[in-house]
Structure formats: structure tokens, C-alpha cells
């Protein structure tokens, strides 16, 4: 039986190594860092300043009670290729 598009997307997403730069949880537990989760390759492609900027945006949105935090435009464009499902 062929997989539907959402199933294919989820399967591809789980194959990517999504993590925070520190390797610690972002929002769960006492050692939560508030960092942005990204594919490992995307994290490596960002400079320290870029990763810090996207993490600041995530923390600001979290403090405001939002579940989803938009990335800064330049960083969004840079990480887009690493989030694509193949």
C-alpha cells in the first residue's frame, strides 16, 4: 500500500537528525535551554550569530506564550533547503 503525502513527509522528517545545538532539550524538563530545533545539517550551516538570533526569536515567542516562533528572514532562507522533504 502506497503512503499518502503526509505519511511520506513524516517518514522523511523522522530520518533527519533534528536537535538543538547544545544537544539538550529545548522546552521540556529542568535543563531546558529554549534553543531552536533544526536539522543537524542546518545547524552546521549557521554561524554562531545566526543560531543565536534564531534562538532569541524562539525564546521571545515562547515568553509571549506562542507555540510556534518564526525565524528571522535571512536565517529562514538559509535553513529552508535542509528542511525540505525528499
HELIX and SHEET records of a PDB file:
HELIX    1   1 UNK A    5  UNK A   15  1                                  11    
HELIX    2   2 UNK A   40  UNK A   45  1                                   6    
HELIX    3   3 UNK A   48  UNK A   63  1                                  16    
HELIX    4   4 UNK A   73  UNK A   83  1                                  11    
SHEET    1   A 2 UNK A  18  UNK A  19  0                                        
SHEET    2   A 2 UNK A  38  UNK A  39 -1                                        
END                                                                             
